[in-house]
């Protein structure tokens, strides 16, 4: 028997060595397909689980006492049986090598089962704490190396191309948004979203929404001169497909912060639909020099404060701040003065991003600029919201 086991073990090892390259290639091809299928079925699985989980929990509670009684009765009997069994002699012991093979097979079987359950199972980790104050997430995709930058696109000039929208009356009172038209959408916890600009081109927003994306940030304005020529098409297209939408401004501290804030708000128009996320100030290093626009950290701080104060006075909103850890360290000297604003953090190639600047946690995490989303040609920035669906809707009120 030992010779048979040794022969089978050697044969199994040769098969494993020869099959390993093929298994790796199959794994590399299957995992993207599995992930794509999982993203598509996740909303349906979550809805089914939300309906079934109360029933499952009630059944579990009812069966728990019976299960405990059965276990209490069986354990003494099993102990008696084990005591009566004779000890195994050396003649009946499996060799260490054969035990290793058996253990490996058991682990492999368990791993396959875990993959199947992990892929098909629902995400029951609903976060109910306010956004920017919940637990950290892990990147759902293969994160790309690099950090900072939103993948924003430049128009033919020294700044990025953008597009005018409806004007915002300069005398609008704060608090222009209303929650009366709250969107009737089913948003899961830790919702996926994207951010786009004019260089993403025409987008099939219905396909984007159907793929499981629940919100989109759209480039509205850049500096003091450019607007996204596709802003209204992209901004309203996302909303018409049932998604939430937000507008962001690529800040350039070489010009007036107040004037740039007004450009963003004028381009957005008077949003009073319950589907619009707060305005975003996108802070990055200079696309031309890679530095801090020739400003000191104190000057950068003052410019940022002026922009955010202007948005607050015109809309009543605390604008979202987009930045990377390196930008905040190099250009803002780690300032902790803006932690009351929701943080949209850019950090690629990490399993968990690190917050900075006095924030307890981030609200949005841009984890890759090379994502793939149905309805969009080419790579796109992808994001995770940290919080529940109701937290995300709260931001849109």
ZATORSE-135202 format. One line per 5 residues: their letters; for each residue x, y, z of C-alpha. Coordinates in Angstrom, 2 decimals, m for minus. Each point is the difference from the previous one (the first is absolute). Layout:
! residues N
A> X/Y/Z  ... .
***
This chain:
! residues 397
XXXXX> 0.00/0.00/0.00  2.87/2.36/0.81  1.51/m0.60/m3.44  m3.37/0.70/m1.65  m0.38/3.23/1.97 .
XXXXX> 3.55/1.07/m0.84  m0.60/m0.69/m3.71  m3.30/1.90/0.02  1.62/2.90/1.83  2.85/0.25/m2.52 .
XXXXX> m2.49/m0.21/m2.87  m2.17/2.72/1.56  3.00/2.28/0.43  1.02/m0.43/m3.66  m3.57/0.76/m1.12 .
XXXXX> m0.10/3.10/2.17  3.35/1.27/m1.36  m1.07/m0.50/m3.60  m3.47/1.46/0.51  1.15/3.06/2.00 .
XXXXX> 0.80/2.28/m3.02  m3.33/m0.85/m1.62  m1.82/0.57/3.29  1.64/3.41/0.41  m0.96/1.07/m3.51 .
XXXXX> m3.57/m1.22/0.52  m0.12/1.85/3.31  1.20/3.23/m1.63  m2.72/m0.27/m2.64  m2.82/m1.14/2.26 .
XXXXX> 0.40/2.47/2.85  m0.86/3.13/m2.10  m3.03/m1.82/m1.40  m1.08/m1.09/3.48  0.47/3.54/1.36 .
XXXXX> m2.03/1.46/m2.89  m2.80/m2.51/0.57  0.10/0.66/3.73  m0.36/3.76/m0.52  m3.01/m0.61/m2.22 .
XXXXX> m1.81/m2.36/2.34  0.98/1.71/3.26  m2.98/2.42/0.03  m2.47/m2.85/m0.53  1.73/m2.20/2.58 .
XXXXX> m0.06/2.83/2.55  m3.70/0.60/m0.57  m0.77/m3.70/0.38  2.16/m0.24/3.12  m1.60/3.08/1.55 .
XXXXX> m3.38/m1.69/m0.37  1.15/m3.43/1.16  2.32/0.97/2.85  m2.80/0.76/2.51  m1.54/m3.42/m0.71 .
XXXXX> 3.37/m1.76/0.24  0.76/1.76/3.27  m3.37/m1.00/1.49  0.51/m3.64/m1.04  3.52/0.03/1.43 .
XXXXX> m1.22/1.34/3.34  m2.75/m2.60/0.17  2.32/m2.90/m0.84  2.87/1.08/2.24  m1.37/m1.59/3.24 .
XXXXX> m0.69/m3.30/m1.81  3.48/0.01/m1.52  1.57/0.58/3.41  m1.98/m2.86/1.54  1.00/m2.40/m2.80 .
XXXXX> 3.64/0.98/0.35  m0.12/m0.43/3.77  m1.44/m3.51/m0.41  2.38/m1.13/m2.74  3.31/1.26/1.40 .
XXXXX> 0.14/m2.45/2.99  m0.89/m2.93/m2.27  2.66/0.94/m2.51  2.53/0.27/2.80  m0.92/m3.53/1.16 .
XXXXX> 0.41/m1.37/m3.53  3.40/1.65/m0.40  1.14/m1.49/3.32  m0.97/m3.51/m1.13  1.88/0.20/m3.30 .
XXXXX> 3.44/m1.70/0.05  3.05/2.10/m0.59  1.34/m0.15/m3.52  3.08/m2.13/m0.42  2.92/0.95/m2.14 .
XXXXX> m1.27/m2.44/m2.65  m3.19/2.06/m0.42  1.47/3.46/0.25  0.15/2.02/m3.19  3.40/1.41/m0.77 .
XXXXX> 0.66/3.67/0.63  0.12/0.54/m3.74  m3.38/m1.61/m0.63  m1.53/2.02/2.81  1.41/3.12/m1.62 .
XXXXX> m1.67/m0.96/m3.27  m3.30/m0.62/1.76  0.23/3.30/1.84  0.86/1.85/m3.21  m3.00/m1.51/m1.75 .
XXXXX> m2.28/1.00/2.86  1.35/3.55/0.02  m0.41/0.25/m3.78  m3.59/m1.22/0.20  m0.75/2.49/2.75 .
XXXXX> 1.64/2.78/m2.04  m2.17/m0.75/m3.03  m3.09/0.03/2.22  1.09/3.31/1.53  0.49/1.57/m3.42 .
XXXXX> m3.46/m1.11/m1.14  m1.68/1.24/3.18  1.98/3.24/0.03  m0.88/0.72/m3.61  m3.71/m0.77/0.20 .
XXXXX> m0.74/1.10/3.55  m1.57/3.34/0.83  1.74/2.92/1.63  m1.76/0.33/3.32  2.41/2.55/1.48 .
XXXXX> m2.34/3.00/m0.18  1.60/3.06/1.56  m2.40/2.20/1.88  2.41/2.54/1.44  0.35/3.38/m1.75 .
XXXXX> 2.18/0.22/m3.07  3.65/0.88/0.70  m0.28/m1.68/3.40  m0.32/m3.67/m0.87  2.40/m2.93/m0.20 .
XXXXX> 2.63/m0.17/m2.69  m0.61/m2.03/m3.15  2.26/m2.05/m2.21  0.42/0.61/m3.70  m2.33/m2.24/m2.02 .
XXXXX> 2.15/0.06/m3.11  3.64/m0.64/m0.78  1.21/3.46/1.04  2.38/1.77/m2.34  3.26/1.50/1.17 .
XXXXX> 0.32/3.75/0.44  m1.83/2.56/2.06  m1.67/3.33/m0.36  m1.53/1.32/m3.16  m3.54/m0.59/m1.08 .
XXXXX> 0.76/m0.90/m3.55  m1.35/3.41/m1.00  0.22/0.99/m3.61  1.48/3.08/m1.58  m1.56/2.09/m2.66 .
XXXXX> 2.13/1.55/m2.73  1.58/2.68/2.14  1.91/0.21/3.21  m3.10/m1.11/1.94  m2.54/m2.77/m0.33 .
XXXXX> m3.04/0.31/m2.27  m3.42/0.39/1.63  m3.58/1.24/m0.88  m2.37/2.70/1.10  m3.30/m0.89/1.52 .
XXXXX> m2.97/1.86/1.38  0.80/3.12/1.99  m0.43/0.31/3.74  m1.48/3.24/1.23  2.58/1.79/2.11 .
XXXXX> m2.57/0.73/2.64  m1.02/m3.58/0.67  m0.47/m0.66/3.67  1.93/m2.73/1.78  m1.56/m3.40/0.15 .
XXXXX> m1.23/m0.06/m3.60  m0.40/m3.80/0.03  m3.20/m1.63/1.11  m0.63/m3.56/1.15  m3.60/0.08/m1.21 .
XXXXX> 0.85/m1.85/m3.20  2.09/m2.75/1.54  0.91/m2.52/m2.73  m1.70/m3.35/0.19  3.10/m2.12/m0.49 .
XXXXX> 1.31/m3.08/1.78  3.53/0.92/1.08  2.04/m2.72/1.76  2.62/0.69/2.67  3.48/0.95/m1.23 .
XXXXX> m1.44/0.94/m3.39  2.09/0.09/m3.16  0.29/3.13/m2.12  2.08/1.61/m2.73  1.36/3.41/m0.94 .
XXXXX> 0.21/1.17/m3.59  0.98/2.95/m2.17  m0.33/1.08/m3.61  2.69/m2.43/m1.12  m2.13/m2.95/1.02 .
XXXXX> m2.19/0.94/m2.95  m3.62/m1.08/m0.50  m1.19/m2.31/2.76  m2.85/m2.52/0.02  m1.24/0.90/3.47 .
XXXXX> m2.70/m2.67/0.07  2.68/m2.67/m0.40  2.15/1.69/2.64  m2.87/0.02/2.49  m0.99/m3.58/m0.83 .
XXXXX> 3.56/m1.17/0.70  m0.28/1.06/3.65  1.39/3.56/0.02  m2.13/2.25/2.21  1.55/3.45/m0.34 .
XXXXX> 2.22/2.01/m2.32  2.17/3.06/0.51  0.26/2.06/m3.19  2.68/2.55/m0.82  m1.74/3.38/m0.21 .
XXXXX> 2.70/2.68/m0.01  3.76/0.43/0.10  1.77/3.10/1.26  m1.26/3.34/m1.27  m0.55/m0.73/m3.69 .
XXXXX> m1.30/m3.41/m0.99  m3.21/m1.93/0.39  m0.73/m3.58/m1.02  m1.82/0.12/m3.39  m1.75/m3.26/0.91 .
XXXXX> m0.90/0.94/3.58  m3.77/0.35/m0.40  m0.19/m3.15/m2.11  1.99/m2.05/2.53  m1.44/1.59/3.15 .
XXXXX> m3.65/m0.33/m1.04  0.60/m3.34/m1.72  1.08/m1.56/3.28  m3.07/1.37/1.80  m2.38/m1.10/m2.76 .
XXXXX> 1.36/m3.54/0.39  m0.93/0.05/3.71  3.45/0.82/1.39  1.08/2.76/2.35  2.30/2.58/m1.56 .
XXXXX> 2.55/2.52/1.23  2.09/2.68/m1.70  3.65/0.71/0.68  2.31/2.94/m0.66  3.69/m0.46/m0.74 .
XXXXX> 1.45/2.69/2.25  2.88/2.16/m1.19  1.21/2.29/2.78  1.55/2.39/m2.55  m3.35/1.83/m0.29 .
XXXXX> m2.79/1.25/2.26  m1.48/m2.72/2.19  m3.35/1.82/0.19  m0.20/0.39/m3.78  0.80/m3.69/m0.54 .
XXXXX> m2.61/m1.06/2.56  m2.58/2.15/m1.77  0.91/m1.59/m3.34  m0.67/m3.45/1.43  m3.34/1.00/1.53 .
XXXXX> m1.14/1.86/m3.13  0.81/m3.03/m2.13  m1.87/m2.36/2.32  m3.08/2.19/0.02  m2.70/0.05/2.65 .
XXXXX> m0.16/m3.65/1.08  m3.06/m0.68/2.08  m0.75/m3.61/m0.86  1.33/m2.15/2.86  2.34/m1.78/m2.46 .
XXXXX> 2.94/2.42/0.07  3.02/m0.59/2.22  1.81/3.00/1.53  2.43/1.95/m2.21  3.56/m1.33/m0.06 .
XXXXX> 3.30/1.87/0.15  2.62/m2.12/m1.76  3.44/0.83/1.40  3.03/m1.39/m1.83  3.54/1.01/m0.88 .
XXXXX> 0.42/2.27/m2.98  m0.37/m1.96/m3.27  2.66/2.27/m1.52  2.73/m0.11/2.66  m1.02/m2.79/2.38 .
XXXXX> 0.36/2.42/2.91  m2.24/2.13/2.18  m0.56/2.81/m2.53  2.90/1.96/1.49  m1.97/0.51/3.23 .
XXXXX> 0.98/m0.57/3.60  m2.08/m2.36/2.10  m1.46/3.03/1.77  m1.08/1.54/m3.31  m1.48/m3.32/m1.14 .
XXXXX> m1.89/m0.24/3.29  m1.43/3.52/m0.38  m1.06/m0.60/m3.63  m1.73/m3.26/0.90  m1.79/1.63/2.93 .
XXXXX> m1.29/2.80/m2.23  m1.35/m2.46/m2.58  m1.76/m2.16/2.58  m1.42/3.02/1.85  m1.44/1.33/m3.26 .
XXXXX> m1.74/m3.31/m0.74  m1.37/m0.10/3.54  m1.37/3.53/m0.22  m1.68/m0.58/m3.37  m1.42/m3.51/0.54 .
XXXXX> 0.02/m0.80/3.70  2.07/m3.11/m0.80  3.34/m1.10/1.37  1.81/m0.67/m3.27  1.76/m3.33/m0.49 .
XXXXX> 3.81/0.21/m0.04  1.86/m2.27/m2.45  3.72/m0.55/0.67  2.72/m2.61/0.27  2.17/m0.58/3.08 .
XXXXX> 3.12/1.24/m1.80  m1.66/3.23/m1.16  m1.31/0.73/3.48  3.39/m0.60/1.53  2.03/1.96/m2.56 .
XXXXX> m2.31/2.90/m0.88  m2.23/0.33/3.08  2.59/m0.88/2.66  m2.43/m2.54/1.47  m2.54/2.70/0.92 .
XXXXX> m2.82/m1.24/2.25  m2.23/3.02/m0.58  m2.41/m1.60/m2.48  m0.98/m3.23/1.72  m3.66/1.08/0.25 .
XXXXX> m0.27/m0.42/m3.78  m0.64/m3.44/m1.52  3.27/m1.47/m1.28  0.37/m1.57/m3.44  3.36/m1.74/0.22 .
XXXXX> 2.12/m1.10/m2.96  2.29/m2.92/0.77  0.96/m2.77/m2.42  1.80/m3.29/0.50  m0.87/m0.43/3.69 .
XXXXX> m2.40/m2.45/1.70  m1.16/2.81/2.31  0.58/3.73/m0.41  1.47/2.14/2.76  m1.91/3.11/1.02 .
XXXXX> 1.74/3.27/0.76  m0.62/3.63/0.92  m2.00/m0.63/3.15  m2.70/m2.11/m1.70  m1.14/m3.02/1.98 .
XXXXX> m0.90/m1.84/m3.21  m0.75/0.64/m3.64  m3.43/0.27/m1.63  1.11/m1.02/m3.51  3.07/m1.97/m1.05 .
XXXXX> 1.26/0.20/m3.57  1.91/m3.27/m0.11  0.90/m0.24/m3.71  0.11/2.09/m3.16  0.04/m3.07/m2.24 .
XXXXX> m3.39/m1.49/0.73  m2.32/m1.60/m2.54  m3.71/0.79/0.06  m2.64/m1.07/m2.58  m1.24/2.98/m2.00 .
XXXXX> 3.34/1.86/0.10  2.73/m0.40/m2.60  3.48/m0.26/1.46  1.24/0.23/3.60  m1.97/1.93/2.60 .
XXXXX> 0.58/1.12/3.59  m1.84/m2.18/2.52  m1.02/0.84/3.54  m1.49/m1.48/3.17  m2.26/1.84/2.39 .
XXXXX> 0.58/m0.78/3.67  m3.38/m0.28/1.65  m3.53/m1.25/m0.50  m2.37/0.83/m2.83  m1.90/2.39/2.27 .
XXXXX> 3.29/1.77/0.84  0.60/0.60/m3.70  m3.53/1.31/m0.50  0.49/2.33/2.95  2.86/1.67/m1.84 .
XX> m2.31/0.64/m2.95  m2.62/1.87/2.02 .
***
